[in-house]
Amino acid sequence: MRRKNNLLHVGWTILRVGIGFTIFLHGLPKILGGEEVWTMVGSNMAIFGITFAPAFWGLVAALTEAVGGLLFALGLFFRPVAVLLTGTMIVAMATHLAAGDQFMQYGHALDLLIVFVASILIGPGRYSLDARFLPRIS
């Protein structure tokens, strides 16, 4: 039973690190893209009636993906980061759906939305910085 439990934690760690790193790779170019990219990304908030400060919202999304992706991978402040990443995927899904995109365009955002919602429930796992340094919240 202990071996099965260890494999479960190793598997979750591989998934958490892999997803976190790929999210980081999505966010980094958005950060480096500067105000023009931030404005483009942040303008998606108009779907929710938020039309002010699109560059700010775009930077928030970029930082959530880049910094949040790294924190997700490390399992540090895991649940709050998973909540933020869930929000980012909700905006991505809404953007695709409002544009009338087909599943092939929004499928990735939907997959990640499912992963992040499940992550909030699962927690960071045994092999995470939260488990090491913040065991009361992991």
MODELLER restraints for C-alpha pairs under 7 A, 6 or more apart:
rsr = mdl.restraints
at = mdl.atoms
rsr.add(forms.Gaussian(group=physical.xy_distance, feature=features.Distance(at['CA:9:A'], at['CA:125:A']), mean=6.10, stdev=0.5))
rsr.add(forms.Gaussian(group=physical.xy_distance, feature=features.Distance(at['CA:9:A'], at['CA:126:A']), mean=6.14, stdev=0.5))
rsr.add(forms.Gaussian(group=physical.xy_distance, feature=features.Distance(at['CA:9:A'], at['CA:127:A']), mean=6.91, stdev=0.5))
rsr.add(forms.Gaussian(group=physical.xy_distance, feature=features.Distance(at['CA:12:A'], at['CA:125:A']), mean=6.93, stdev=0.5))
rsr.add(forms.Gaussian(group=physical.xy_distance, feature=features.Distance(at['CA:13:A'], at['CA:127:A']), mean=6.46, stdev=0.5))
rsr.add(forms.Gaussian(group=physical.xy_distance, feature=features.Distance(at['CA:16:A'], at['CA:72:A']), mean=6.64, stdev=0.5))
rsr.add(forms.Gaussian(group=physical.xy_distance, feature=features.Distance(at['CA:16:A'], at['CA:73:A']), mean=5.34, stdev=0.5))
rsr.add(forms.Gaussian(group=physical.xy_distance, feature=features.Distance(at['CA:17:A'], at['CA:73:A']), mean=3.94, stdev=0.5))
rsr.add(forms.Gaussian(group=physical.xy_distance, feature=features.Distance(at['CA:17:A'], at['CA:74:A']), mean=6.74, stdev=0.5))
rsr.add(forms.Gaussian(group=physical.xy_distance, feature=features.Distance(at['CA:18:A'], at['CA:73:A']), mean=6.98, stdev=0.5))
rsr.add(forms.Gaussian(group=physical.xy_distance, feature=features.Distance(at['CA:20:A'], at['CA:69:A']), mean=4.21, stdev=0.5))
rsr.add(forms.Gaussian(group=physical.xy_distance, feature=features.Distance(at['CA:20:A'], at['CA:70:A']), mean=5.73, stdev=0.5))
rsr.add(forms.Gaussian(group=physical.xy_distance, feature=features.Distance(at['CA:20:A'], at['CA:72:A']), mean=5.08, stdev=0.5))
rsr.add(forms.Gaussian(group=physical.xy_distance, feature=features.Distance(at['CA:20:A'], at['CA:73:A']), mean=4.29, stdev=0.5))
rsr.add(forms.Gaussian(group=physical.xy_distance, feature=features.Distance(at['CA:21:A'], at['CA:69:A']), mean=5.86, stdev=0.5))
rsr.add(forms.Gaussian(group=physical.xy_distance, feature=features.Distance(at['CA:21:A'], at['CA:70:A']), mean=6.17, stdev=0.5))
rsr.add(forms.Gaussian(group=physical.xy_distance, feature=features.Distance(at['CA:21:A'], at['CA:73:A']), mean=6.16, stdev=0.5))
rsr.add(forms.Gaussian(group=physical.xy_distance, feature=features.Distance(at['CA:23:A'], at['CA:65:A']), mean=5.58, stdev=0.5))
rsr.add(forms.Gaussian(group=physical.xy_distance, feature=features.Distance(at['CA:23:A'], at['CA:66:A']), mean=6.55, stdev=0.5))
rsr.add(forms.Gaussian(group=physical.xy_distance, feature=features.Distance(at['CA:23:A'], at['CA:69:A']), mean=4.97, stdev=0.5))
rsr.add(forms.Gaussian(group=physical.xy_distance, feature=features.Distance(at['CA:24:A'], at['CA:65:A']), mean=5.57, stdev=0.5))
rsr.add(forms.Gaussian(group=physical.xy_distance, feature=features.Distance(at['CA:24:A'], at['CA:66:A']), mean=4.03, stdev=0.5))
rsr.add(forms.Gaussian(group=physical.xy_distance, feature=features.Distance(at['CA:24:A'], at['CA:67:A']), mean=6.72, stdev=0.5))
rsr.add(forms.Gaussian(group=physical.xy_distance, feature=features.Distance(at['CA:24:A'], at['CA:69:A']), mean=4.47, stdev=0.5))
rsr.add(forms.Gaussian(group=physical.xy_distance, feature=features.Distance(at['CA:24:A'], at['CA:70:A']), mean=5.97, stdev=0.5))
rsr.add(forms.Gaussian(group=physical.xy_distance, feature=features.Distance(at['CA:25:A'], at['CA:66:A']), mean=6.84, stdev=0.5))
rsr.add(forms.Gaussian(group=physical.xy_distance, feature=features.Distance(at['CA:26:A'], at['CA:65:A']), mean=6.70, stdev=0.5))
rsr.add(forms.Gaussian(group=physical.xy_distance, feature=features.Distance(at['CA:27:A'], at['CA:62:A']), mean=4.84, stdev=0.5))
rsr.add(forms.Gaussian(group=physical.xy_distance, feature=features.Distance(at['CA:27:A'], at['CA:63:A']), mean=6.66, stdev=0.5))
rsr.add(forms.Gaussian(group=physical.xy_distance, feature=features.Distance(at['CA:27:A'], at['CA:65:A']), mean=4.55, stdev=0.5))
rsr.add(forms.Gaussian(group=physical.xy_distance, feature=features.Distance(at['CA:27:A'], at['CA:66:A']), mean=4.26, stdev=0.5))
rsr.add(forms.Gaussian(group=physical.xy_distance, feature=features.Distance(at['CA:28:A'], at['CA:66:A']), mean=5.31, stdev=0.5))
rsr.add(forms.Gaussian(group=physical.xy_distance, feature=features.Distance(at['CA:30:A'], at['CA:37:A']), mean=6.23, stdev=0.5))
rsr.add(forms.Gaussian(group=physical.xy_distance, feature=features.Distance(at['CA:30:A'], at['CA:38:A']), mean=6.80, stdev=0.5))
rsr.add(forms.Gaussian(group=physical.xy_distance, feature=features.Distance(at['CA:30:A'], at['CA:62:A']), mean=5.38, stdev=0.5))
rsr.add(forms.Gaussian(group=physical.xy_distance, feature=features.Distance(at['CA:31:A'], at['CA:59:A']), mean=6.66, stdev=0.5))
rsr.add(forms.Gaussian(group=physical.xy_distance, feature=features.Distance(at['CA:31:A'], at['CA:62:A']), mean=5.44, stdev=0.5))
rsr.add(forms.Gaussian(group=physical.xy_distance, feature=features.Distance(at['CA:31:A'], at['CA:63:A']), mean=6.77, stdev=0.5))
rsr.add(forms.Gaussian(group=physical.xy_distance, feature=features.Distance(at['CA:35:A'], at['CA:55:A']), mean=5.98, stdev=0.5))
rsr.add(forms.Gaussian(group=physical.xy_distance, feature=features.Distance(at['CA:38:A'], at['CA:55:A']), mean=4.65, stdev=0.5))
rsr.add(forms.Gaussian(group=physical.xy_distance, feature=features.Distance(at['CA:38:A'], at['CA:58:A']), mean=3.99, stdev=0.5))
rsr.add(forms.Gaussian(group=physical.xy_distance, feature=features.Distance(at['CA:38:A'], at['CA:59:A']), mean=5.21, stdev=0.5))
rsr.add(forms.Gaussian(group=physical.xy_distance, feature=features.Distance(at['CA:39:A'], at['CA:54:A']), mean=4.85, stdev=0.5))
rsr.add(forms.Gaussian(group=physical.xy_distance, feature=features.Distance(at['CA:39:A'], at['CA:55:A']), mean=3.91, stdev=0.5))
rsr.add(forms.Gaussian(group=physical.xy_distance, feature=features.Distance(at['CA:39:A'], at['CA:58:A']), mean=5.70, stdev=0.5))
rsr.add(forms.Gaussian(group=physical.xy_distance, feature=features.Distance(at['CA:41:A'], at['CA:58:A']), mean=4.74, stdev=0.5))
rsr.add(forms.Gaussian(group=physical.xy_distance, feature=features.Distance(at['CA:42:A'], at['CA:54:A']), mean=4.25, stdev=0.5))
rsr.add(forms.Gaussian(group=physical.xy_distance, feature=features.Distance(at['CA:42:A'], at['CA:55:A']), mean=5.65, stdev=0.5))
rsr.add(forms.Gaussian(group=physical.xy_distance, feature=features.Distance(at['CA:42:A'], at['CA:56:A']), mean=6.89, stdev=0.5))
rsr.add(forms.Gaussian(group=physical.xy_distance, feature=features.Distance(at['CA:42:A'], at['CA:57:A']), mean=4.52, stdev=0.5))
rsr.add(forms.Gaussian(group=physical.xy_distance, feature=features.Distance(at['CA:42:A'], at['CA:58:A']), mean=3.66, stdev=0.5))
rsr.add(forms.Gaussian(group=physical.xy_distance, feature=features.Distance(at['CA:43:A'], at['CA:51:A']), mean=6.92, stdev=0.5))
rsr.add(forms.Gaussian(group=physical.xy_distance, feature=features.Distance(at['CA:43:A'], at['CA:54:A']), mean=4.97, stdev=0.5))
rsr.add(forms.Gaussian(group=physical.xy_distance, feature=features.Distance(at['CA:44:A'], at['CA:95:A']), mean=6.29, stdev=0.5))
rsr.add(forms.Gaussian(group=physical.xy_distance, feature=features.Distance(at['CA:45:A'], at['CA:51:A']), mean=6.61, stdev=0.5))
rsr.add(forms.Gaussian(group=physical.xy_distance, feature=features.Distance(at['CA:47:A'], at['CA:95:A']), mean=6.99, stdev=0.5))
rsr.add(forms.Gaussian(group=physical.xy_distance, feature=features.Distance(at['CA:61:A'], at['CA:88:A']), mean=6.41, stdev=0.5))
rsr.add(forms.Gaussian(group=physical.xy_distance, feature=features.Distance(at['CA:64:A'], at['CA:84:A']), mean=6.69, stdev=0.5))
rsr.add(forms.Gaussian(group=physical.xy_distance, feature=features.Distance(at['CA:64:A'], at['CA:85:A']), mean=6.54, stdev=0.5))
rsr.add(forms.Gaussian(group=physical.xy_distance, feature=features.Distance(at['CA:65:A'], at['CA:85:A']), mean=6.84, stdev=0.5))
rsr.add(forms.Gaussian(group=physical.xy_distance, feature=features.Distance(at['CA:68:A'], at['CA:81:A']), mean=5.65, stdev=0.5))
rsr.add(forms.Gaussian(group=physical.xy_distance, feature=features.Distance(at['CA:71:A'], at['CA:77:A']), mean=6.83, stdev=0.5))
rsr.add(forms.Gaussian(group=physical.xy_distance, feature=features.Distance(at['CA:71:A'], at['CA:78:A']), mean=6.77, stdev=0.5))
rsr.add(forms.Gaussian(group=physical.xy_distance, feature=features.Distance(at['CA:72:A'], at['CA:78:A']), mean=5.67, stdev=0.5))
rsr.add(forms.Gaussian(group=physical.xy_distance, feature=features.Distance(at['CA:72:A'], at['CA:81:A']), mean=6.54, stdev=0.5))
rsr.add(forms.Gaussian(group=physical.xy_distance, feature=features.Distance(at['CA:74:A'], at['CA:128:A']), mean=5.95, stdev=0.5))
rsr.add(forms.Gaussian(group=physical.xy_distance, feature=features.Distance(at['CA:74:A'], at['CA:129:A']), mean=6.13, stdev=0.5))
rsr.add(forms.Gaussian(group=physical.xy_distance, feature=features.Distance(at['CA:75:A'], at['CA:124:A']), mean=5.16, stdev=0.5))
rsr.add(forms.Gaussian(group=physical.xy_distance, feature=features.Distance(at['CA:75:A'], at['CA:128:A']), mean=4.57, stdev=0.5))
rsr.add(forms.Gaussian(group=physical.xy_distance, feature=features.Distance(at['CA:75:A'], at['CA:129:A']), mean=5.35, stdev=0.5))
rsr.add(forms.Gaussian(group=physical.xy_distance, feature=features.Distance(at['CA:75:A'], at['CA:130:A']), mean=5.83, stdev=0.5))
rsr.add(forms.Gaussian(group=physical.xy_distance, feature=features.Distance(at['CA:76:A'], at['CA:128:A']), mean=6.82, stdev=0.5))
rsr.add(forms.Gaussian(group=physical.xy_distance, feature=features.Distance(at['CA:76:A'], at['CA:129:A']), mean=5.15, stdev=0.5))
rsr.add(forms.Gaussian(group=physical.xy_distance, feature=features.Distance(at['CA:76:A'], at['CA:130:A']), mean=5.00, stdev=0.5))
rsr.add(forms.Gaussian(group=physical.xy_distance, feature=features.Distance(at['CA:77:A'], at['CA:130:A']), mean=6.45, stdev=0.5))
rsr.add(forms.Gaussian(group=physical.xy_distance, feature=features.Distance(at['CA:78:A'], at['CA:123:A']), mean=6.91, stdev=0.5))
rsr.add(forms.Gaussian(group=physical.xy_distance, feature=features.Distance(at['CA:78:A'], at['CA:124:A']), mean=5.88, stdev=0.5))
rsr.add(forms.Gaussian(group=physical.xy_distance, feature=features.Distance(at['CA:79:A'], at['CA:120:A']), mean=5.21, stdev=0.5))
rsr.add(forms.Gaussian(group=physical.xy_distance, feature=features.Distance(at['CA:79:A'], at['CA:123:A']), mean=6.44, stdev=0.5))
rsr.add(forms.Gaussian(group=physical.xy_distance, feature=features.Distance(at['CA:82:A'], at['CA:116:A']), mean=5.42, stdev=0.5))
rsr.add(forms.Gaussian(group=physical.xy_distance, feature=features.Distance(at['CA:82:A'], at['CA:119:A']), mean=6.58, stdev=0.5))
rsr.add(forms.Gaussian(group=physical.xy_distance, feature=features.Distance(at['CA:82:A'], at['CA:120:A']), mean=5.92, stdev=0.5))
rsr.add(forms.Gaussian(group=physical.xy_distance, feature=features.Distance(at['CA:83:A'], at['CA:120:A']), mean=6.87, stdev=0.5))
rsr.add(forms.Gaussian(group=physical.xy_distance, feature=features.Distance(at['CA:85:A'], at['CA:116:A']), mean=6.68, stdev=0.5))
rsr.add(forms.Gaussian(group=physical.xy_distance, feature=features.Distance(at['CA:86:A'], at['CA:113:A']), mean=5.60, stdev=0.5))
rsr.add(forms.Gaussian(group=physical.xy_distance, feature=features.Distance(at['CA:86:A'], at['CA:116:A']), mean=5.54, stdev=0.5))
rsr.add(forms.Gaussian(group=physical.xy_distance, feature=features.Distance(at['CA:86:A'], at['CA:117:A']), mean=6.39, stdev=0.5))
rsr.add(forms.Gaussian(group=physical.xy_distance, feature=features.Distance(at['CA:89:A'], at['CA:109:A']), mean=5.60, stdev=0.5))
rsr.add(forms.Gaussian(group=physical.xy_distance, feature=features.Distance(at['CA:89:A'], at['CA:112:A']), mean=6.88, stdev=0.5))
rsr.add(forms.Gaussian(group=physical.xy_distance, feature=features.Distance(at['CA:89:A'], at['CA:113:A']), mean=5.42, stdev=0.5))
rsr.add(forms.Gaussian(group=physical.xy_distance, feature=features.Distance(at['CA:90:A'], at['CA:113:A']), mean=6.97, stdev=0.5))
rsr.add(forms.Gaussian(group=physical.xy_distance, feature=features.Distance(at['CA:92:A'], at['CA:109:A']), mean=6.28, stdev=0.5))
rsr.add(forms.Gaussian(group=physical.xy_distance, feature=features.Distance(at['CA:93:A'], at['CA:106:A']), mean=6.07, stdev=0.5))
rsr.add(forms.Gaussian(group=physical.xy_distance, feature=features.Distance(at['CA:93:A'], at['CA:109:A']), mean=5.93, stdev=0.5))
rsr.add(forms.Gaussian(group=physical.xy_distance, feature=features.Distance(at['CA:93:A'], at['CA:110:A']), mean=6.60, stdev=0.5))
rsr.add(forms.Gaussian(group=physical.xy_distance, feature=features.Distance(at['CA:96:A'], at['CA:105:A']), mean=6.98, stdev=0.5))
rsr.add(forms.Gaussian(group=physical.xy_distance, feature=features.Distance(at['CA:96:A'], at['CA:106:A']), mean=5.76, stdev=0.5))
rsr.add(forms.Gaussian(group=physical.xy_distance, feature=features.Distance(at['CA:123:A'], at['CA:138:A']), mean=6.04, stdev=0.5))
rsr.add(forms.Gaussian(group=physical.xy_distance, feature=features.Distance(at['CA:124:A'], at['CA:130:A']), mean=6.96, stdev=0.5))
rsr.add(forms.Gaussian(group=physical.xy_distance, feature=features.Distance(at['CA:124:A'], at['CA:138:A']), mean=6.27, stdev=0.5))
rsr.add(forms.Gaussian(group=physical.xy_distance, feature=features.Distance(at['CA:125:A'], at['CA:131:A']), mean=6.96, stdev=0.5))
rsr.add(forms.Gaussian(group=physical.xy_distance, feature=features.Distance(at['CA:130:A'], at['CA:138:A']), mean=5.52, stdev=0.5))
rsr.add(forms.Gaussian(group=physical.xy_distance, feature=features.Distance(at['CA:131:A'], at['CA:138:A']), mean=5.55, stdev=0.5))
